């Protein structure tokens, strides 16, 4: 498996990075370069609205997952190399729409992850149900059941803050991006203590992160919109303001994210950049502090492509998050996310050890199909192979592999009708399948993707579909495994092998 990442020829001399001579080895196209530098993005996948913290020598990250279940927790030792550690929840319990498959583009928007008095907290708003919280003693889980802090509509982007005097607060925006509201909060994070006070009204103010340094209260926030905005910092000696304002990254820069301080005093900014079909991918930028106590982001206020890695006091191996799965353990890997809430008695990793079993449920189409299992796409090109055993399919069933863009699916798989199983795809049909095994492949290069199939695992036949991968419903394109249409037929998945391309 080509696991170390995509390779690309390129030579970058940006900011504090050591320039590479023109005769140097080819650079890795993203992440850790193996020479003490990194190249952005550090996560070329849809980890939108990232928030991160440091606890001791470990870093943890969460991101917006919208209608996908559940919210992933990532872990790193150096802010550059990450792994998917676990998930915060296993269903969106705040509304029946996520059981009914009608919650696209809703769900968890712009979470905040914090650590306070030995407990990890995640706070998030959904656009129409309210403000919610989960807590845990271990970021890998288990996490608590969903706590409804406040049932309310049109709140977004909450951030808790515990002050030096023990008082707790929560800052949030309103749907439509502003204004910023500050509430008193109970120290355990379970309830708000007042109706809140407006403390800032700016141009599309959202995603606030409140923190304190050298006696100043700071709010770091994006302004100007998801695709075109920049980053602003506010500060005041009083948590209720008035706040001074400074633009720290111009419009069009990577923005919205987390400020993290290292033990040696370095500061870093993990943020998003809109990137087309991949969604909003994650960048890492240095932050320094001027003598006037204002932060300077990036390279003198400009984003960086390549930079020295954070000085975390050690060197860690290049490690990209896992993408492939052979389903050989009894628990589902946290790399996988369900499209809205799963039906838990209709999937299994133990009914046939070493295989993922998906049991079909009736649906009018893939956007309404329960138990579609998804994974983020990584980088600008890749090849994804999967093997299915369809010997226990039932009449009217459809199963296979798809590329998912918002609530649109382009698929290749097997359909069973009139007692026959046939290779099929979106708008077309292939041969009758005489055996039980089928191999499916999805490839992409940029936003163009292809779907192929094989009956022997060696020779793949192109369906002729040319798929346009797209950003949709606030999320980047994904791969998906699906099984629906009958009531009780099953498909077994042996593996998913995901190789990054060149």
C-alpha positions in Angstrom: 0.0 0.0 0.0 1.3 3.4 -0.9 0.9 4.7 2.6 3.5 7.4 3.0 1.5 9.9 1.0 1.3 11.2 -2.5 4.6 12.2 -4.0 5.0 15.3 -6.1 8.0 17.2 -7.5 8.2 20.7 -6.0 10.6 23.0 -4.3 9.3 25.5 -1.8 11.2 28.2 0.0 8.7 29.9 2.2 9.2 31.9 5.4 11.1 30.0 8.0 11.6 26.8 6.1 14.9 25.7 4.8 14.9 26.0 1.0 15.5 22.8 -1.0 18.1 22.8 -3.6 16.9 22.0 -7.1 18.7 18.6 -7.0 17.0 17.6 -3.8 14.8 14.5 -3.4 11.1 14.9 -4.3 9.1 16.4 -1.5 6.0 14.8 0.0 3.1 16.8 -1.3 1.6 17.4 2.1 2.4 17.1 5.8 5.7 16.0 7.4 8.6 16.3 4.9 11.0 14.2 7.0 13.5 17.1 7.1 12.2 19.1 10.1 9.6 20.9 8.0 6.0 20.4 7.0 4.0 21.4 4.0 0.4 22.5 4.1 -2.2 21.1 4.2 -1.3 18.9 7.2 -4.7 17.1 6.7 -5.9 17.2 3.1 -9.3 15.9 4.0 -12.6 17.5 5.2 -11.7 18.4 8.8 -13.7 21.6 8.7 -13.8 24.2 11.5 -11.0 22.4 13.4 -10.5 22.9 17.1 -7.5 21.5 19.0 -6.0 21.5 22.5 -2.8 20.4 24.1 -2.9 18.3 27.3 0.7 17.6 28.5 2.6 16.4 25.4 -0.4 15.3 23.5 -2.6 17.2 21.0 -6.3 16.4 20.2 -8.5 17.7 17.4 -12.2 17.7 16.6 -14.0 19.2 13.6 -17.4 19.8 12.2 -19.1 16.6 11.1 -22.6 17.9 10.3 -24.9 15.0 9.5 -22.2 12.3 9.9 -22.0 9.9 12.9 -19.9 10.2 14.9 -17.6 13.2 15.5 -14.0 12.0 15.2 -11.2 12.8 17.8 -7.7 13.0 16.3 -4.4 12.7 18.2 -0.9 13.9 17.5 2.4 14.4 19.3 3.7 17.1 17.0 0.7 18.9 15.4 1.7 17.6 12.0 1.3 13.8 12.1 -2.2 12.7 13.2 -4.3 9.6 13.8 -8.0 9.1 14.3 -8.3 8.1 18.0 -12.0 7.7 18.6 -15.4 9.3 18.3 -17.4 11.4 20.6 -20.9 10.0 20.0 -22.5 7.1 18.1 -25.8 8.8 17.1 -27.3 12.2 16.7 -30.0 11.9 19.4 -31.4 15.5 19.3 -33.9 15.0 16.5 -35.7 12.2 14.6 -34.6 13.8 11.3 -31.2 11.9 11.7 -33.2 8.6 11.8 -35.3 9.7 8.9 -32.3 10.6 6.7 -33.5 14.2 6.3 -30.7 16.0 8.3 -28.3 16.8 5.5 -26.2 19.9 6.2 -27.4 20.1 9.7 -26.0 18.2 12.8 -22.8 19.3 14.5 -21.4 22.7 13.4 -18.0 24.0 14.5 -17.4 22.2 17.8 -15.0 23.3 20.6 -12.8 20.9 22.5 -11.5 21.8 26.0 -9.8 20.2 29.0 -10.7 21.5 32.4 -10.0 19.9 35.9 -9.2 16.5 34.5 -12.2 16.3 32.1 -12.4 16.7 28.3 -15.4 18.6 27.0 -16.9 19.0 23.5 -19.5 21.7 23.0 -21.4 22.1 19.8 -24.6 23.6 18.4 -26.9 22.2 15.8 -28.7 24.8 13.7 -32.3 24.1 14.9 -32.1 21.9 18.1 -29.8 23.6 20.5 -26.5 23.7 22.4 -25.1 20.3 23.4 -22.1 18.9 25.4 -20.2 15.7 25.9 -17.5 15.0 28.4 -15.0 12.2 29.1 -11.9 11.4 31.2 -10.1 9.9 28.2 -10.4 11.6 24.7 -10.4 8.1 23.1 -13.7 7.5 25.1 -16.0 6.5 26.4 -17.8 9.9 26.2 -20.9 10.8 28.1 -24.4 10.7 26.6 -25.5 13.9 24.9 -26.1 16.6 27.4 -28.6 19.3 26.3 -27.2 22.5 27.7 -29.9 24.6 26.1 -32.7 23.8 23.7 -32.6 26.7 21.3 -32.7 27.5 17.6 -30.2 29.4 15.4 -27.2 29.3 17.7 -23.8 28.3 16.4 -20.1 27.9 17.1 -20.0 27.7 21.0 -16.8 28.0 23.0 -16.6 27.5 26.8 -14.1 29.4 29.0 -13.1 28.9 32.6 -11.6 32.0 34.1 -8.9 32.2 36.8 -11.5 33.0 39.5 -13.4 29.8 38.8 -16.3 31.5 36.9 -17.3 29.8 33.7 -18.5 31.4 30.5 -19.7 30.4 27.0 -19.4 32.5 23.9 -21.3 31.8 20.7 -22.5 33.3 17.5 -25.9 33.2 15.8 -26.8 31.4 12.6 -26.0 33.8 9.8 -22.7 34.7 11.5 -23.2 37.1 14.4 -23.3 38.9 16.7 -21.2 37.3 19.4 -23.0 36.6 22.7 -21.4 35.9 26.1 -23.2 33.8 28.7 -22.3 32.8 32.2 -22.1 29.0 32.5 -22.2 26.6 35.4 -18.7 25.3 36.2 -19.7 21.8 35.2 -20.8 23.0 31.7 -24.3 21.6 32.0 -26.3 24.8 32.0 -26.2 28.5 31.2 -26.8 30.9 34.1 -28.2 34.0 32.2 -29.6 35.1 28.9 -26.3 36.4 27.6 -24.9 39.8 26.6 -23.9 40.9 23.1 -20.2 41.7 23.2 -19.3 42.1 19.5 -21.1 42.8 16.3 -18.8 42.6 13.2 -18.9 41.5 9.6 -20.1 37.8 9.6 -18.6 37.2 13.0 -18.5 33.4 13.7 -16.4 30.6 15.1 -15.1 32.5 18.2 -12.4 31.0 20.4 -12.1 32.8 23.8 -8.8 32.6 25.8 -6.7 34.6 28.2 -3.1 35.7 28.1 -1.1 38.2 30.1 -4.2 39.7 31.7 -5.9 40.2 28.3 -9.1 38.4 27.1 -8.7 37.5 23.5 -11.3 36.3 20.9 -9.9 34.8 17.7 -12.6 34.6 15.0 -13.0 34.3 11.3 -14.8 37.2 9.5 -15.8 37.6 5.9 -17.3 34.2 5.0 -16.2 30.6 4.7 -14.7 30.8 1.2 -13.3 34.3 1.1 -12.8 35.5 4.7 -9.8 36.1 6.9 -9.0 36.0 10.6 -9.6 38.7 13.3 -8.5 38.9 16.9 -10.3 41.0 19.5 -8.9 41.8 22.9 -10.0 43.5 26.1 -9.1 43.8 29.8 -12.7 43.0 30.7 -14.4 39.9 29.4 -17.5 41.9 28.6 -15.5 44.4 26.6 -15.3 46.8 24.9 -13.0 44.9 22.6 -10.2 46.3 20.3 -10.0 44.7 16.9 -7.2 43.7 14.6 -7.1 41.7 11.3 -4.4 39.1 11.6 -4.9 37.3 8.3 -6.4 39.0 5.2 -9.4 37.9 3.2 -8.8 34.7 1.2 -6.4 33.2 3.8 -6.8 30.0 5.6 -8.9 30.9 8.7 -11.2 29.7 11.5 -9.7 27.3 13.9 -7.7 26.7 17.1 -4.8 28.5 18.8 -2.5 26.1 20.7 0.4 27.0 23.0 3.4 24.6 23.4 5.3 24.1 26.6 8.3 26.1 25.2 6.0 29.2 24.5 5.5 28.6 20.8 2.0 29.2 19.5 0.3 27.6 16.5 -2.9 28.1 14.5 -4.8 25.1 13.1 -7.3 26.4 10.6 -9.4 25.6 7.5 -9.1 26.4 3.8 -11.8 25.8 1.2 -10.5 23.5 -1.5 -13.3 22.4 -3.8 -14.3 18.7 -3.8 -12.2 17.8 -0.8 -14.1 20.3 1.3 -12.4 22.4 4.0 -9.0 21.0 4.7 -6.6 21.7 7.6 -3.6 24.1 7.6 -1.1 24.8 10.3 0.5 28.2 10.7 3.0 29.7 13.3 1.9 32.5 15.6 4.2 34.9 17.4 3.5 37.6 19.9 4.6 41.2 19.5 5.7 43.4 22.3 2.3 45.1 22.1 0.6 41.8 23.1 -1.0 41.3 19.7 -0.5 38.0 17.9 1.1 37.8 14.4 -0.2 35.0 12.4 1.8 33.1 9.7 4.7 34.8 8.0 4.1 38.4 9.0 0.4 38.1 8.5 0.5 35.9 5.4 -0.3 32.1 5.2 2.6 29.7 4.8 3.0 26.7 2.4 6.1 25.2 4.1 7.5 25.9 7.5 9.6 24.4 10.3 7.8 21.9 12.4 6.6 22.8 15.9 9.4 22.3 18.5 7.7 19.7 20.7 11.0 18.4 22.1 11.2 15.2 20.1 11.0 13.8 16.6 8.1 11.6 15.6 7.7 9.3 12.6 5.7 10.4 9.6 2.2 9.1 10.1 -0.9 9.8 8.1 -4.4 8.8 9.4 -5.4 5.2 8.5 -7.6 4.9 5.4 -7.8 1.1 4.7 -9.7 -1.5 6.7 -9.9 -5.3 6.7 -12.6 -5.5 9.3 -10.7 -8.0 11.4 -11.5 -6.5 14.8 -14.9 -6.6 16.5 -15.3 -2.9 16.8 -15.8 -0.5 13.9 -12.7 1.7 13.2 -13.2 5.4 14.0 -12.1 6.3 10.4 -15.7 5.3 9.4 -18.7 7.6 9.8 -22.3 6.7 9.2 -24.5 8.9 6.9 -26.8 10.0 9.7 -27.9 7.5 12.3 -27.3 3.8 11.8 -29.7 1.0 12.4 -27.5 -0.9 14.8 -29.2 -4.3 14.5 -28.7 -4.2 10.7 -24.9 -4.2 10.6 -22.3 -6.4 12.2 -18.6 -7.2 12.5 -19.2 -10.4 14.4 -21.8 -12.2 12.3 -19.1 -13.2 10.0 -15.7 -12.5 11.6 -13.3 -10.7 9.3 -16.2 -9.2 7.2 -18.5 -6.2 7.6 -22.1 -7.3 7.2 -24.6 -4.8 6.0 -28.3 -5.8 6.1 -30.6 -4.1 3.7 -33.4 -1.9 4.8 -36.1 -0.4 2.4 -35.3 3.0 1.0 -36.4 5.1 -2.0 -32.8 5.8 -3.0 -29.2 6.1 -1.7 -29.8 9.5 0.0 -32.5 7.8 2.1 -30.6 4.5 2.7 -29.8 3.6 6.2 -26.4 2.2 7.2 -24.4 3.8 4.4 -20.9 3.8 5.8 -18.6 6.7 4.7 -15.0 7.8 4.8 -13.4 11.2 3.9 -11.4 11.5 0.7 -7.7 12.3 1.0 -5.6 14.3 -1.3 -5.9 15.0 -5.0 -5.9 11.5 -6.2 -6.4 7.9 -5.0 -7.6 4.4 -5.8 -10.1 2.7 -3.5 -10.8 -1.1 -3.9 -13.4 -3.2 -2.1 -14.4 -6.8 -2.2 -18.0 -8.0 -1.6 -19.7 -11.3 -1.1 -23.3 -11.0 -2.4 -24.4 -14.6 -2.0 -27.1 -13.7 0.5 -28.7 -10.8 -1.3 -32.5 -10.7 -1.5 -34.9 -9.7 -4.2 -35.0 -5.9 -4.7 -31.7 -5.4 -3.0 -28.9 -3.1 -4.2 -25.4 -2.9 -2.7 -22.0 -1.6 -3.6 -19.6 1.3 -3.6 -20.3 5.0 -4.2 -18.7 8.4 -4.3 -20.9 10.8 -2.2 -21.1 14.5 -2.9 -23.5 16.1 -0.5 -26.7 14.1 -0.9 -25.8 12.9 -4.4 -24.4 9.5 -5.0 -22.6 8.0 -8.0 -22.4 4.2 -7.6 -21.4 0.9 -8.9 -22.6 -2.4 -7.4 -24.9 -5.3 -7.7 -28.7 -5.4 -8.0 -31.0 -8.4 -7.6 -34.2 -8.5 -9.6 -36.3 -11.4 -11.0 -34.0 -13.8 -9.3 -30.9 -12.6 -11.1 -27.9 -10.6 -9.7 -26.4 -8.2 -12.1 -23.5 -5.7 -12.1 -25.1 -2.3 -12.2 -24.2 1.3 -11.9 -25.8 4.7 -11.9 -27.8 4.7 -15.2 -26.4 1.5 -16.6 -26.1 -2.3 -16.4 -23.3 -4.8 -16.9 -23.2 -8.6 -17.0 -25.2 -11.1 -14.9 -23.1 -12.1 -11.9 -22.8 -15.9 -11.8 -20.6 -16.1 -8.7 -20.9 -14.6 -5.2 -17.8 -12.4 -5.2 -17.3 -9.0 -6.8 -14.6 -6.4 -6.6 -15.4 -2.7 -7.0 -13.0 0.2 -7.6 -13.3 3.9 -7.4 -10.5 6.2 -8.7 -10.1 9.9 -8.6 -7.7 12.5 -9.9 -8.7 16.0 -9.0 -12.5 16.3 -9.1 -12.9 13.6 -11.8 -13.6 10.1 -10.7 -14.3 6.8 -12.3 -16.1 3.6 -11.2 -15.0 0.1 -12.2 -15.8 -3.5 -11.4 -14.2 -7.0 -11.6 -15.4 -10.6 -11.2 -12.0 -12.0 -10.6 -10.1 -9.3 -8.6 -7.6 -8.8 -11.3 -9.2 -7.5 -14.4 -11.2 -4.3 -13.9 -13.8 -3.0 -16.3 -14.7 0.7 -16.5 -18.4 1.4 -16.3 -17.9 4.5 -18.5 -19.2 6.8 -15.8 -17.2 10.0 -15.4 -18.1 11.4 -12.0 -17.7 15.0 -10.9 -16.8 15.1 -7.2 -18.2 18.1 -5.5 -18.5 20.0 -2.2 -22.1 19.7 -1.0 -24.2 20.1 2.1 -21.2 21.8 3.7 -19.0 18.7 3.3 -16.4 17.4 1.0 -16.9 14.4 -1.3 -16.6 10.9 0.3 -16.5 7.2 -0.5 -19.5 5.2 0.7 -20.4 1.5 1.2 -24.1 0.8 0.9 -26.8 -1.9 1.1 -30.5 -1.2 0.8 -33.8 -2.0 -1.0 -35.0 -5.2 0.5 -35.8 -6.2 4.0 -33.3 -8.7 5.3 -30.9 -9.4 2.4 -27.2 -8.9 3.3 -23.9 -8.0 1.7 -20.6 -8.8 3.3 -17.6 -6.5 2.8 -14.2 -8.2 3.0 -11.9 -5.1 2.9 -11.4 -1.6 1.7 -8.0 -0.8 0.4 -7.3 3.0 -0.1 -4.1 3.9 -1.9 -3.2 7.5 -2.4 -2.1 8.3 -5.9 0.9 10.2 -7.3 
